[in-house]
Amino acid sequence: MAFSTVIPTYENSILLKKSSFNGFKNLPKAIPCGHFKFLVPMKTKAATRVVSVSCSSVAQPLKAAQESINGILPKIPLPAFPFQEYMATKAKHVNEALDEAIPLQHPLKIHDAMRYSLLAGGKRVRPVLCIAACELVGGDEAIAMPAACAMEMIHTMSLIHDDLPCMDNDDLRRGKPTNHKMFGEETAILAGDALLSFSFEHVAAATKNVSPDRVVRAIAELGSAVGAAGLVAGQIVDIESEGKQVTLEDLEYIHINKTSKLLEAAVVCGAILGGADDESTERVRKYARCIGLLFQVVDDILDVTKSSEELGKTAGKDLISDKATYPKLMGIDKAKKFAAKLVDQANQELAYFDAAKAAPLYHFANYIASRQN
């Protein structure tokens, strides 16, 4: 089926139009030919540093686009922080907590299927973001861990269901056969359902030393992120958009809901449970919205520039299924420039906080932008 689209420039972006994303509103209305230069500010309490980045000219055709995203994202100065060690340590703690939360018990088949996908590896981005946000506002890992595990349970559910034949029909996930390939479609559906329901139970029952009203707020935030006003909304519009004319605004609606909302919930729930005030909560929400959309922009770019072996999942499926993606609508170069702007805006939201406490979140933005799956 032929794919048609409205080719956007930056002024069509939802995020660029919204006043809450102030870092975008003064962008040029078109990307000129020749060299494109932009300034990337990095705010800290001590000073504002600026880096000038020069990028190549107009977007290349998709088939020719093989350069790494690292070549176009700004090399912004980051607070000194042992980020890789932090990620590895927190991911290890999350894995231990997940293993303990869902033991192998009767009925064995459903718990085996749940654990197969939940413990299949991965960087644990969402749970570590939840913990980092909690620590940012004065909480600790123990307070955030049940919610952090819930984020990974829900994320895993979405992957199990997304891989089903009736959805994306994928056979590979994280370098291993997908859940329905291992256990059958019926069990895969039930495993996803069980993970989703248990995630809420786990937050309610396992969260300690937090006031009941904050636990309820976190549960409400999580429920909103995964329901018909969040992940499900993005999924259904994504399905209905295949092969149709799609604008950048449509695409951003899909991915703000399908991808960003759960990342946003991870950060916001961590902040709520850690005792954040309203201003701090909204700051981290805006940060997370940028990070969530950035995650999808980078995923779209990697889908057409990396192999299945490099990704750990089937590469090029969006192109084959005629799905709308950022490279398809904007071209590779402009998609990468948009990713750079999202990194910049995410970091600007963190300037409100103490730089040392915000260091993990500063590094997260750069990590997601430059990740090599």
Disulfide bonds with the S-S distance in Angstrom:
none
